[in-house]
Amino acid sequence: MRAFLVLLVAQSAAARIWGAGSALPSSGGFSKSARQFTACQLKSGDVDLDQFGKATQEYCELIRKWGSCTAPSISQVYLCLAKIDKARRELERRQRESKAPTRLNTMKLLLESEAKFNIHKPGAVLADPSGAMGLLWVRRGLVYWLKVFELEVARLKAALKGKKPAPQPFREQCKIAYEQVLKPFHGWVSRRGFGVALRGMPEWSDLRKKSGLPKEDDQLMQELQEWIKSVTSLHKCMVTLQTKFGMEDLRKSI
């Protein structure tokens, strides 16, 4: 019940990125999600925060269909989106008071404003909650799934070439991705939480049925490759921006 209430509050707060009274959108497949993440990447090397919020929420609704195994991940993402939204509103208020431009609608503008008002400590020690902290952990969450999908694409590619790939259940893929992406930044509480979630991971065959993913391996592989390409590009852009402003916090969570 507590986890549900936390998620509900986080969803309500994050929904402000959409605008008051907006409902969560219907979810499509990975190709649609890829297009949405591509749309939030600006030619200037910046990230449109409104589009980023929409793309991330739609992605969460897509994987929510996979069942309770994704609930902890989704809950954390919504909490981070709420941090970004809260930071934007507070900093826009402070910008108005200092007679500076007030529309913090890109990642660069938000990080610049947090730097201007000394929100963080030197040495990439981020305040929590803050926009930079929210962006950091949403990005890491997306890269975690990117690694999972890279493993599945490699398995599908081998199978389509007539090879017999070594069995690699979805659970094992999640474990490998976690160790590569999230474990270095997780303390013992977060690691234990992931271990619990890992036990409930289904198989890819179940995931396909639950979320209406393509039944054919080649079609699924194509959709996953599109998503990987889009999120890889987004990840590089976000890392560049947070590094530029000295906001790539490498400390562990609890």
Phi, psi and omega in degrees: 000316180299317179298322180295317180295319178299316180296319181297316179296316181296320179297318181297318180291315182294332182296345178297336177300330179279331186118151184301133175081000180287142178267156175296139185283163174287151185262146174249203180269193183290331177295316178296317179298320179299317179297323181291320178289329176292322182296336182275355179268118183272153181298336181284358183087014180255177180234125176286114186290326178295314179294322179297317178298317179296314181298319181292318179295319179296322178297318178300320180291332176293310183280347175299331180296344181284351176107192187295342182296336181262355184302314180299319180297314181297318179302315181293322180296316180295324176298320180290321176297323178295324177296318179297314182296316180297318179297318179300313183295318180293316182289326175296324176296315180292326177296318179299319181296330180264010178058034177256165177307136190256346185274100180263071187259007175231161180298318180299314181296322179294314180293322176300318181292321177294324177292318181301318184265013175053048180291328186250165177269157178300156178082027178060038175263098187280143172288150178222114012275155174195165178296317181298320180293318178298315179297321181301313186279331172296317179300314179298323177296319178294321181291328174302311180292326177303316180293321177301313183290328175299320179294320180290322177298317179298320180292316180295320181298317179296318181294320181290337177274005178088003178275163179250094182292151177297139179305132179218089181300158177306321179300318180292321177298318179296321180295316180297314181297320180298315181296328181279322191255311190257325184305320180301340183247007181255137171277186188293328180294313180294322179296318179296319179299320179294321179301321178294315180296326183297326182294338182261012182289130178277192176259162180301325180299321178290320181297321180298317182292317185292326186247009176067031178287159181306140178281330181278135183300320182293325179290318178296316180300318180297316180296316180295322179295321177298317181293317179300315181298315182295312184288329175298316179296316179297317180302314180299318180297315183291321177298316180302315182292315182290327177292318180303320182266009179066039185236028177265082185287121183255010179288161177275150172280186178288000000 
